[in-house]
């Protein structure tokens, strides 16, 4: 076991982990943060996307030990008390989800995308979210939600 | 889909990493992990020790080095994409890096990891071969420089010795370069890709996924040097290649694609 200390959604957490423990399972099983989903398990679908030091990563392809000393943000950590995050609000208003399984990953990938490209074109949005798959194929409304979030200054 | 167990050590310096590699013959280096971790999850590889060099921030840089650009091995793909020095002097590196995986992958994956992995579908492997880059490695007896032409020994095999760490990639400044890739789906590996650049006044061309290692299209280069048109030079693309047949396409299809991409790349130079 390896001792790690990291900040998750603003709270300092310390834990003993097996080196092979993947970040997504650490978040879900050890911290109980089940908003981050496991989809494909093969670095493809992006359902497990979280922010690591502010940048989107697929948490199924990061060992928890690699996040030692880092700041991790999951979908549970972005709303401000009772106010949804701008990106969450936009996904809600634009009906950017069908079954919702991919949604936490899309929301986190969108936050990272808008940080790098505050006013993306439709093409940049589609390219910028290529690491996230929606098996309901609800991409049109997802793109509209990202555009709405950008307009709202996310 | 959980990797087999392993020991973990975080190296505080390259020399410490070299020492740690010496203590376990099944040890592997972990940088961004985006080639290694997927393979470990499938249990295609089961290292007994991972030596984590991901925190060696002194290997994350892009520097002007006279007539060359020096890139630290731990520079991430996303950093290559937005680097102004590369955009000015070796733009095809940023172009190629922008097409690797997806944004999440580019936030973690590193140029050194990608090259040291030795995957024939690696975009950056083809770039260094095309540019005749120099690869700097440090091992127990110090540092050595490996020409890119001697680096790729076979599929997933490189010239790096077991205890060597790739530390720097040195590329020439080039006035023109292009990287064209065809992939079947978003975030996929290249079915085929082509790099072309003017290096010291000469056109050099490289191929991705056309054999067990990144390849140079030497016949094409000779034809261009002899004054052939892009179409005539591109007709020699398949010389010396052995394109694989797999789910992404047959060898014949790859050879066709490569020829088309080489012609387009030469027209764009």
Contacts between the chains, C-beta under 8 A, distances in Angstrom:
chain1	res1	chain2	res2	distance
A	2	B	8	5.8
A	18	B	5	6.8
A	19	B	5	7.5
A	19	B	6	5.8
A	19	B	7	6.8
A	19	B	8	3.5
A	19	B	50	6.9
A	20	B	2	6.5
A	20	B	3	4.7
A	20	B	4	7.2
A	20	B	5	5.5
A	20	B	6	6.2
A	20	B	40	7.9
A	22	B	2	7.4
A	25	B	2	7.9
A	41	B	1	4.4
A	41	B	41	7.1
A	42	B	1	7.7
A	42	B	38	6.4
A	42	B	41	7.4
A	43	B	34	7.0
A	43	B	37	7.7
A	43	B	38	5.3
A	43	B	101	7.8
A	43	B	105	6.9
A	44	B	187	6.8
A	46	B	102	7.4
A	46	B	104	6.5
A	49	B	104	6.0
A	52	B	107	7.7
A	55	B	78	7.6
A	55	B	107	4.4
A	56	B	103	6.0
A	56	B	104	4.9
A	56	B	107	6.2
A	57	B	104	5.3
A	57	B	107	5.6
A	57	B	108	5.6
A	58	B	104	4.7
A	58	B	105	7.4
A	60	B	41	8.0
A	61	B	33	6.5
A	61	B	34	6.1
A	61	B	37	5.0
A	61	B	38	6.5
A	61	B	108	7.3
A	62	B	33	6.8
A	62	B	37	7.6
A	62	B	108	7.0
A	63	B	8	7.7
A	63	B	30	7.9
A	63	B	33	7.1
A	63	B	37	7.2
A	65	B	8	5.5
A	65	B	10	7.8
A	65	B	52	7.3
A	66	B	30	7.6
A	66	B	33	6.8
A	66	B	52	6.8
A	66	B	54	6.1
A	68	B	10	7.9
A	109	B	103	7.0
A	109	B	104	7.0
A	112	B	103	6.9
A	112	B	107	7.8
A	113	B	103	6.8
A	116	B	103	7.9
A	128	B	103	6.0
A	130	B	102	4.8
A	130	B	103	7.5
A	130	B	186	4.2
A	130	B	187	5.4
A	131	B	101	7.1
A	131	B	102	2.8
A	131	B	103	5.5
A	131	B	104	4.6
A	131	B	105	6.7
A	131	B	187	6.0
A	132	B	102	7.9
